[in-house]
Amino acid sequence: MAGENIKKGDEGYEKMLEKQRQHRKKTGNAITKKYERTKKGKLMRTYRNMQSRVTGILKKKRHLYDGKGIITRDEFYNWSLSQSEFHRLYDQWVASGYQHRLSPSIDRIDTDLGYVPGNMRWLTHSENSSLSSYRKRQQT
């Protein structure tokens, strides 16, 4: 899109943002959705979700992640791409036609720790949700 070099605070910045929002609304954000179905796109979205949990953007779940660590993006990408389980789950997700329940999902093995080496594993979204429900029941 035109105006990609405009930075926050520059004249025309708000107008450019609104133009981008309208374009995404009109196209249903198709380009982003398509990218997020690639391996690197899936990793990008997963890492952004991890960041938002740890930094407290998701206020509802802040207590679950407050003060927990997170590896760097590059470390996460390298680790993930070296995991055969990530590739297996990704291929299964693609073969299913991108069923949400089969989407690769990152799990913290020990919920008292953050997203750090040795405390992460890949599961399907369905498996991870079941684990979360199980852990909640164990706490009550």
PyMOL CGO cylinders between C-alpha atoms (Angstrom):
from pymol import cmd
from pymol.cgo import CYLINDER

trace = [
    CYLINDER, 0.00, 0.00, 0.00, 1.08, 3.56, -0.58, 0.3, 1, 1, 1, 1, 1, 1,
    CYLINDER, 1.08, 3.56, -0.58, 2.49, 5.41, 2.40, 0.3, 1, 1, 1, 1, 1, 1,
    CYLINDER, 2.49, 5.41, 2.40, 4.28, 2.42, 3.96, 0.3, 1, 1, 1, 1, 1, 1,
    CYLINDER, 4.28, 2.42, 3.96, 7.19, 4.67, 4.99, 0.3, 1, 1, 1, 1, 1, 1,
    CYLINDER, 7.19, 4.67, 4.99, 5.00, 6.98, 7.08, 0.3, 1, 1, 1, 1, 1, 1,
    CYLINDER, 5.00, 6.98, 7.08, 5.81, 6.64, 10.76, 0.3, 1, 1, 1, 1, 1, 1,
    CYLINDER, 5.81, 6.64, 10.76, 3.72, 7.26, 13.85, 0.3, 1, 1, 1, 1, 1, 1,
    CYLINDER, 3.72, 7.26, 13.85, 3.49, 10.98, 14.46, 0.3, 1, 1, 1, 1, 1, 1,
    CYLINDER, 3.49, 10.98, 14.46, 4.04, 11.88, 10.80, 0.3, 1, 1, 1, 1, 1, 1,
    CYLINDER, 4.04, 11.88, 10.80, 1.48, 13.94, 8.93, 0.3, 1, 1, 1, 1, 1, 1,
    CYLINDER, 1.48, 13.94, 8.93, -0.98, 11.59, 7.28, 0.3, 1, 1, 1, 1, 1, 1,
    CYLINDER, -0.98, 11.59, 7.28, -0.28, 8.71, 9.68, 0.3, 1, 1, 1, 1, 1, 1,
    CYLINDER, -0.28, 8.71, 9.68, -3.86, 8.44, 10.99, 0.3, 1, 1, 1, 1, 1, 1,
    CYLINDER, -3.86, 8.44, 10.99, -5.27, 8.68, 7.47, 0.3, 1, 1, 1, 1, 1, 1,
    CYLINDER, -5.27, 8.68, 7.47, -2.93, 5.91, 6.32, 0.3, 1, 1, 1, 1, 1, 1,
    CYLINDER, -2.93, 5.91, 6.32, -3.99, 3.69, 9.24, 0.3, 1, 1, 1, 1, 1, 1,
    CYLINDER, -3.99, 3.69, 9.24, -7.66, 4.24, 8.46, 0.3, 1, 1, 1, 1, 1, 1,
    CYLINDER, -7.66, 4.24, 8.46, -7.05, 3.42, 4.80, 0.3, 1, 1, 1, 1, 1, 1,
    CYLINDER, -7.05, 3.42, 4.80, -5.32, 0.17, 5.83, 0.3, 1, 1, 1, 1, 1, 1,
    CYLINDER, -5.32, 0.17, 5.83, -8.17, -0.72, 8.21, 0.3, 1, 1, 1, 1, 1, 1,
    CYLINDER, -8.17, -0.72, 8.21, -10.74, -0.17, 5.47, 0.3, 1, 1, 1, 1, 1, 1,
    CYLINDER, -10.74, -0.17, 5.47, -8.73, -2.31, 3.04, 0.3, 1, 1, 1, 1, 1, 1,
    CYLINDER, -8.73, -2.31, 3.04, -8.43, -5.16, 5.57, 0.3, 1, 1, 1, 1, 1, 1,
    CYLINDER, -8.43, -5.16, 5.57, -12.15, -4.90, 6.33, 0.3, 1, 1, 1, 1, 1, 1,
    CYLINDER, -12.15, -4.90, 6.33, -13.02, -5.02, 2.62, 0.3, 1, 1, 1, 1, 1, 1,
    CYLINDER, -13.02, -5.02, 2.62, -10.76, -8.00, 1.91, 0.3, 1, 1, 1, 1, 1, 1,
    CYLINDER, -10.76, -8.00, 1.91, -11.51, -9.85, 5.16, 0.3, 1, 1, 1, 1, 1, 1,
    CYLINDER, -11.51, -9.85, 5.16, -7.80, -9.59, 6.01, 0.3, 1, 1, 1, 1, 1, 1,
    CYLINDER, -7.80, -9.59, 6.01, -7.23, -12.35, 3.44, 0.3, 1, 1, 1, 1, 1, 1,
    CYLINDER, -7.23, -12.35, 3.44, -3.50, -11.77, 2.99, 0.3, 1, 1, 1, 1, 1, 1,
    CYLINDER, -3.50, -11.77, 2.99, -2.77, -12.06, 6.71, 0.3, 1, 1, 1, 1, 1, 1,
    CYLINDER, -2.77, -12.06, 6.71, -4.99, -15.12, 7.06, 0.3, 1, 1, 1, 1, 1, 1,
    CYLINDER, -4.99, -15.12, 7.06, -3.21, -16.78, 4.13, 0.3, 1, 1, 1, 1, 1, 1,
    CYLINDER, -3.21, -16.78, 4.13, 0.24, -16.00, 5.63, 0.3, 1, 1, 1, 1, 1, 1,
    CYLINDER, 0.24, -16.00, 5.63, -0.80, -17.32, 9.05, 0.3, 1, 1, 1, 1, 1, 1,
    CYLINDER, -0.80, -17.32, 9.05, -1.44, -20.69, 7.43, 0.3, 1, 1, 1, 1, 1, 1,
    CYLINDER, -1.44, -20.69, 7.43, 2.24, -21.00, 6.44, 0.3, 1, 1, 1, 1, 1, 1,
    CYLINDER, 2.24, -21.00, 6.44, 4.73, -22.46, 8.94, 0.3, 1, 1, 1, 1, 1, 1,
    CYLINDER, 4.73, -22.46, 8.94, 6.45, -19.14, 9.54, 0.3, 1, 1, 1, 1, 1, 1,
    CYLINDER, 6.45, -19.14, 9.54, 3.10, -17.36, 9.72, 0.3, 1, 1, 1, 1, 1, 1,
    CYLINDER, 3.10, -17.36, 9.72, 1.83, -19.85, 12.30, 0.3, 1, 1, 1, 1, 1, 1,
    CYLINDER, 1.83, -19.85, 12.30, 4.99, -19.30, 14.37, 0.3, 1, 1, 1, 1, 1, 1,
    CYLINDER, 4.99, -19.30, 14.37, 4.63, -15.52, 14.06, 0.3, 1, 1, 1, 1, 1, 1,
    CYLINDER, 4.63, -15.52, 14.06, 1.03, -15.60, 15.31, 0.3, 1, 1, 1, 1, 1, 1,
    CYLINDER, 1.03, -15.60, 15.31, 1.89, -18.04, 18.11, 0.3, 1, 1, 1, 1, 1, 1,
    CYLINDER, 1.89, -18.04, 18.11, 4.80, -15.89, 19.30, 0.3, 1, 1, 1, 1, 1, 1,
    CYLINDER, 4.80, -15.89, 19.30, 2.69, -12.72, 19.23, 0.3, 1, 1, 1, 1, 1, 1,
    CYLINDER, 2.69, -12.72, 19.23, 0.06, -14.47, 21.32, 0.3, 1, 1, 1, 1, 1, 1,
    CYLINDER, 0.06, -14.47, 21.32, 2.74, -15.60, 23.78, 0.3, 1, 1, 1, 1, 1, 1,
    CYLINDER, 2.74, -15.60, 23.78, 4.04, -12.02, 24.01, 0.3, 1, 1, 1, 1, 1, 1,
    CYLINDER, 4.04, -12.02, 24.01, 0.59, -10.58, 24.63, 0.3, 1, 1, 1, 1, 1, 1,
    CYLINDER, 0.59, -10.58, 24.63, 0.02, -13.02, 27.49, 0.3, 1, 1, 1, 1, 1, 1,
    CYLINDER, 0.02, -13.02, 27.49, 3.38, -12.34, 29.15, 0.3, 1, 1, 1, 1, 1, 1,
    CYLINDER, 3.38, -12.34, 29.15, 3.21, -8.54, 28.74, 0.3, 1, 1, 1, 1, 1, 1,
    CYLINDER, 3.21, -8.54, 28.74, -0.28, -8.39, 30.24, 0.3, 1, 1, 1, 1, 1, 1,
    CYLINDER, -0.28, -8.39, 30.24, -2.19, -7.21, 27.18, 0.3, 1, 1, 1, 1, 1, 1,
    CYLINDER, -2.19, -7.21, 27.18, -4.72, -9.97, 27.87, 0.3, 1, 1, 1, 1, 1, 1,
    CYLINDER, -4.72, -9.97, 27.87, -5.86, -8.51, 31.19, 0.3, 1, 1, 1, 1, 1, 1,
    CYLINDER, -5.86, -8.51, 31.19, -8.27, -11.37, 31.87, 0.3, 1, 1, 1, 1, 1, 1,
    CYLINDER, -8.27, -11.37, 31.87, -5.39, -13.87, 32.01, 0.3, 1, 1, 1, 1, 1, 1,
    CYLINDER, -5.39, -13.87, 32.01, -2.65, -11.59, 33.35, 0.3, 1, 1, 1, 1, 1, 1,
    CYLINDER, -2.65, -11.59, 33.35, -2.45, -13.49, 36.66, 0.3, 1, 1, 1, 1, 1, 1,
    CYLINDER, -2.45, -13.49, 36.66, -1.47, -16.68, 34.82, 0.3, 1, 1, 1, 1, 1, 1,
    CYLINDER, -1.47, -16.68, 34.82, 1.58, -15.13, 33.15, 0.3, 1, 1, 1, 1, 1, 1,
    CYLINDER, 1.58, -15.13, 33.15, 2.64, -12.20, 35.36, 0.3, 1, 1, 1, 1, 1, 1,
    CYLINDER, 2.64, -12.20, 35.36, 6.40, -12.19, 35.83, 0.3, 1, 1, 1, 1, 1, 1,
    CYLINDER, 6.40, -12.19, 35.83, 6.94, -15.23, 33.62, 0.3, 1, 1, 1, 1, 1, 1,
    CYLINDER, 6.94, -15.23, 33.62, 9.81, -15.26, 31.15, 0.3, 1, 1, 1, 1, 1, 1,
    CYLINDER, 9.81, -15.26, 31.15, 9.71, -15.58, 27.38, 0.3, 1, 1, 1, 1, 1, 1,
    CYLINDER, 9.71, -15.58, 27.38, 12.45, -16.57, 24.97, 0.3, 1, 1, 1, 1, 1, 1,
    CYLINDER, 12.45, -16.57, 24.97, 13.35, -14.26, 22.08, 0.3, 1, 1, 1, 1, 1, 1,
    CYLINDER, 13.35, -14.26, 22.08, 11.45, -14.51, 18.84, 0.3, 1, 1, 1, 1, 1, 1,
    CYLINDER, 11.45, -14.51, 18.84, 14.47, -15.88, 16.96, 0.3, 1, 1, 1, 1, 1, 1,
    CYLINDER, 14.47, -15.88, 16.96, 15.09, -18.50, 19.65, 0.3, 1, 1, 1, 1, 1, 1,
    CYLINDER, 15.09, -18.50, 19.65, 11.43, -19.51, 19.51, 0.3, 1, 1, 1, 1, 1, 1,
    CYLINDER, 11.43, -19.51, 19.51, 11.45, -19.80, 15.69, 0.3, 1, 1, 1, 1, 1, 1,
    CYLINDER, 11.45, -19.80, 15.69, 14.69, -21.82, 15.71, 0.3, 1, 1, 1, 1, 1, 1,
    CYLINDER, 14.69, -21.82, 15.71, 13.47, -24.08, 18.52, 0.3, 1, 1, 1, 1, 1, 1,
    CYLINDER, 13.47, -24.08, 18.52, 10.09, -24.65, 16.85, 0.3, 1, 1, 1, 1, 1, 1,
    CYLINDER, 10.09, -24.65, 16.85, 11.56, -25.42, 13.44, 0.3, 1, 1, 1, 1, 1, 1,
    CYLINDER, 11.56, -25.42, 13.44, 13.88, -27.97, 15.06, 0.3, 1, 1, 1, 1, 1, 1,
    CYLINDER, 13.88, -27.97, 15.06, 10.93, -29.81, 16.66, 0.3, 1, 1, 1, 1, 1, 1,
    CYLINDER, 10.93, -29.81, 16.66, 9.67, -32.76, 14.63, 0.3, 1, 1, 1, 1, 1, 1,
    CYLINDER, 9.67, -32.76, 14.63, 6.40, -32.57, 16.59, 0.3, 1, 1, 1, 1, 1, 1,
    CYLINDER, 6.40, -32.57, 16.59, 5.75, -29.04, 15.28, 0.3, 1, 1, 1, 1, 1, 1,
    CYLINDER, 5.75, -29.04, 15.28, 6.20, -30.22, 11.68, 0.3, 1, 1, 1, 1, 1, 1,
    CYLINDER, 6.20, -30.22, 11.68, 4.01, -33.29, 12.25, 0.3, 1, 1, 1, 1, 1, 1,
    CYLINDER, 4.01, -33.29, 12.25, 1.21, -31.25, 13.84, 0.3, 1, 1, 1, 1, 1, 1,
    CYLINDER, 1.21, -31.25, 13.84, 1.47, -28.54, 11.19, 0.3, 1, 1, 1, 1, 1, 1,
    CYLINDER, 1.47, -28.54, 11.19, 1.17, -31.10, 8.39, 0.3, 1, 1, 1, 1, 1, 1,
    CYLINDER, 1.17, -31.10, 8.39, -1.80, -32.74, 10.15, 0.3, 1, 1, 1, 1, 1, 1,
    CYLINDER, -1.80, -32.74, 10.15, -3.47, -29.31, 10.51, 0.3, 1, 1, 1, 1, 1, 1,
    CYLINDER, -3.47, -29.31, 10.51, -2.98, -28.53, 6.80, 0.3, 1, 1, 1, 1, 1, 1,
    CYLINDER, -2.98, -28.53, 6.80, -4.27, -31.98, 5.77, 0.3, 1, 1, 1, 1, 1, 1,
    CYLINDER, -4.27, -31.98, 5.77, -7.40, -31.42, 7.89, 0.3, 1, 1, 1, 1, 1, 1,
    CYLINDER, -7.40, -31.42, 7.89, -8.25, -28.27, 5.95, 0.3, 1, 1, 1, 1, 1, 1,
    CYLINDER, -8.25, -28.27, 5.95, -7.06, -26.06, 8.86, 0.3, 1, 1, 1, 1, 1, 1,
    CYLINDER, -7.06, -26.06, 8.86, -9.47, -27.37, 11.47, 0.3, 1, 1, 1, 1, 1, 1,
    CYLINDER, -9.47, -27.37, 11.47, -9.03, -25.13, 14.52, 0.3, 1, 1, 1, 1, 1, 1,
    CYLINDER, -9.03, -25.13, 14.52, -9.00, -28.04, 16.96, 0.3, 1, 1, 1, 1, 1, 1,
    CYLINDER, -9.00, -28.04, 16.96, -5.97, -29.52, 15.14, 0.3, 1, 1, 1, 1, 1, 1,
    CYLINDER, -5.97, -29.52, 15.14, -4.03, -26.27, 14.97, 0.3, 1, 1, 1, 1, 1, 1,
    CYLINDER, -4.03, -26.27, 14.97, -0.52, -26.53, 16.50, 0.3, 1, 1, 1, 1, 1, 1,
    CYLINDER, -0.52, -26.53, 16.50, -0.52, -24.93, 19.94, 0.3, 1, 1, 1, 1, 1, 1,
    CYLINDER, -0.52, -24.93, 19.94, 2.30, -24.18, 22.36, 0.3, 1, 1, 1, 1, 1, 1,
    CYLINDER, 2.30, -24.18, 22.36, 1.99, -25.54, 25.90, 0.3, 1, 1, 1, 1, 1, 1,
    CYLINDER, 1.99, -25.54, 25.90, 3.93, -24.61, 29.01, 0.3, 1, 1, 1, 1, 1, 1,
    CYLINDER, 3.93, -24.61, 29.01, 4.69, -27.92, 30.69, 0.3, 1, 1, 1, 1, 1, 1,
    CYLINDER, 4.69, -27.92, 30.69, 5.04, -26.31, 34.14, 0.3, 1, 1, 1, 1, 1, 1,
    CYLINDER, 5.04, -26.31, 34.14, 2.50, -23.49, 34.45, 0.3, 1, 1, 1, 1, 1, 1,
    CYLINDER, 2.50, -23.49, 34.45, 4.62, -21.86, 37.17, 0.3, 1, 1, 1, 1, 1, 1,
    CYLINDER, 4.62, -21.86, 37.17, 7.30, -21.15, 34.55, 0.3, 1, 1, 1, 1, 1, 1,
    CYLINDER, 7.30, -21.15, 34.55, 7.19, -19.03, 31.43, 0.3, 1, 1, 1, 1, 1, 1,
    CYLINDER, 7.19, -19.03, 31.43, 7.87, -19.70, 27.77, 0.3, 1, 1, 1, 1, 1, 1,
    CYLINDER, 7.87, -19.70, 27.77, 11.44, -20.80, 28.34, 0.3, 1, 1, 1, 1, 1, 1,
    CYLINDER, 11.44, -20.80, 28.34, 13.61, -23.59, 26.91, 0.3, 1, 1, 1, 1, 1, 1,
    CYLINDER, 13.61, -23.59, 26.91, 12.73, -26.95, 28.41, 0.3, 1, 1, 1, 1, 1, 1,
    CYLINDER, 12.73, -26.95, 28.41, 9.24, -25.81, 29.43, 0.3, 1, 1, 1, 1, 1, 1,
    CYLINDER, 9.24, -25.81, 29.43, 7.51, -25.77, 26.06, 0.3, 1, 1, 1, 1, 1, 1,
    CYLINDER, 7.51, -25.77, 26.06, 6.01, -28.42, 23.84, 0.3, 1, 1, 1, 1, 1, 1,
    CYLINDER, 6.01, -28.42, 23.84, 3.74, -28.55, 20.80, 0.3, 1, 1, 1, 1, 1, 1,
    CYLINDER, 3.74, -28.55, 20.80, 0.23, -29.99, 21.10, 0.3, 1, 1, 1, 1, 1, 1,
    CYLINDER, 0.23, -29.99, 21.10, -2.95, -29.60, 19.10, 0.3, 1, 1, 1, 1, 1, 1,
    CYLINDER, -2.95, -29.60, 19.10, -5.27, -26.79, 20.18, 0.3, 1, 1, 1, 1, 1, 1,
    CYLINDER, -5.27, -26.79, 20.18, -7.76, -29.42, 21.35, 0.3, 1, 1, 1, 1, 1, 1,
    CYLINDER, -7.76, -29.42, 21.35, -5.17, -31.22, 23.51, 0.3, 1, 1, 1, 1, 1, 1,
    CYLINDER, -5.17, -31.22, 23.51, -3.96, -27.95, 25.01, 0.3, 1, 1, 1, 1, 1, 1,
    CYLINDER, -3.96, -27.95, 25.01, -7.54, -26.85, 25.82, 0.3, 1, 1, 1, 1, 1, 1,
    CYLINDER, -7.54, -26.85, 25.82, -8.24, -30.19, 27.48, 0.3, 1, 1, 1, 1, 1, 1,
    CYLINDER, -8.24, -30.19, 27.48, -5.09, -29.85, 29.59, 0.3, 1, 1, 1, 1, 1, 1,
    CYLINDER, -5.09, -29.85, 29.59, -6.11, -26.34, 30.67, 0.3, 1, 1, 1, 1, 1, 1,
    CYLINDER, -6.11, -26.34, 30.67, -9.54, -27.59, 31.71, 0.3, 1, 1, 1, 1, 1, 1,
    CYLINDER, -9.54, -27.59, 31.71, -7.97, -30.51, 33.59, 0.3, 1, 1, 1, 1, 1, 1,
    CYLINDER, -7.97, -30.51, 33.59, -5.53, -28.21, 35.41, 0.3, 1, 1, 1, 1, 1, 1,
    CYLINDER, -5.53, -28.21, 35.41, -8.37, -25.89, 36.42, 0.3, 1, 1, 1, 1, 1, 1,
    CYLINDER, -8.37, -25.89, 36.42, -10.35, -28.80, 37.88, 0.3, 1, 1, 1, 1, 1, 1,
    CYLINDER, -10.35, -28.80, 37.88, -7.28, -29.96, 39.84, 0.3, 1, 1, 1, 1, 1, 1,
    CYLINDER, -7.28, -29.96, 39.84, -6.91, -26.52, 41.45, 0.3, 1, 1, 1, 1, 1, 1,
    CYLINDER, -6.91, -26.52, 41.45, -10.47, -26.45, 42.84, 0.3, 1, 1, 1, 1, 1, 1,
]
cmd.load_cgo(trace, "trace")
